[in-house]
Amino acid sequence: MAPRLTRLTQPLVRDRGELRPASWDEALDRAATGFRKVLDEGAMTGLFSCSKTTNELNFAAQKFSRVVFRSNNVDSCNRT
C-alpha cells in the first residue's frame, strides 16, 4: 500500500541539504533571491503554463514571464 500523502501547511526551505519549516516571508525572500541570481547571471528562462487553465490565467503567466524574467519564451501547450 502506498503511503498517504498530506498537504503542506507551511513553506519549507532547504538548509545544509535538509528541509525545515519557514515563514512565508523567508520562503518568498529566498525564491526572489534565487530568481534575481539567475537573471543576473544572464541565464535563459522560460515558462510553461497549463493548457487547461483559463485564457486569463495563461495571459497572467505570459505577462509575468515577460515582465519579471524578461523572456518571450512562454508555452501553454494549447496545440495538444
C-alpha positions in Angstrom: 0.0 0.0 0.0 1.3 3.5 -0.9 1.9 5.9 1.9 -0.8 8.5 2.4 0.3 12.0 1.3 -0.8 15.1 3.1 -0.7 18.7 2.1 1.9 21.1 3.3 0.6 23.7 5.7 3.6 26.0 5.7 6.6 26.5 3.4 9.8 24.5 3.6 13.3 25.8 2.9 16.5 23.9 2.4 19.4 24.4 4.9 22.5 22.3 4.5 20.6 19.8 2.4 17.7 19.4 4.9 14.2 20.8 4.6 12.9 22.8 7.5 9.7 24.8 8.2 9.9 28.5 7.4 7.8 31.6 7.4 6.2 32.8 4.2 8.4 35.9 4.2 11.5 33.9 4.4 10.4 31.4 1.7 9.4 34.2 -0.7 12.6 36.1 0.0 14.6 33.0 -0.9 12.6 32.5 -4.0 13.1 36.1 -5.1 16.8 35.9 -4.4 17.1 32.8 -6.5 15.3 34.4 -9.4 17.5 37.5 -9.1 20.6 35.3 -9.1 19.5 33.5 -12.3 18.6 36.8 -14.1 21.9 38.5 -13.0 23.9 35.6 -14.4 22.1 36.1 -17.8 20.7 32.6 -17.9 17.9 31.9 -20.4 14.5 31.4 -18.8 11.1 30.2 -20.0 7.7 29.4 -18.6 5.3 26.5 -19.2 1.7 27.1 -18.5 -1.1 24.6 -18.4 -3.4 24.3 -21.5 -6.3 23.5 -19.2 -6.3 26.9 -17.4 -8.3 29.9 -18.5 -7.1 32.3 -21.0 -6.9 34.9 -18.3 -4.5 32.8 -16.2 -2.4 32.0 -19.2 -2.3 35.7 -20.0 -1.1 36.4 -16.5 1.6 33.7 -16.8 3.0 35.1 -20.0 2.8 38.7 -18.6 4.8 37.5 -15.5 7.4 35.8 -17.7 7.9 38.8 -20.0 8.0 41.4 -17.2 9.8 39.5 -14.4 12.0 37.2 -16.4 12.4 39.5 -19.4 11.7 36.4 -21.6 9.4 35.8 -24.5 9.8 32.0 -24.0 6.3 31.1 -23.0 4.4 27.9 -23.9 1.0 26.8 -22.8 0.8 23.6 -24.8 -2.6 24.8 -26.3 -1.9 22.9 -29.5 -2.4 19.4 -27.9 
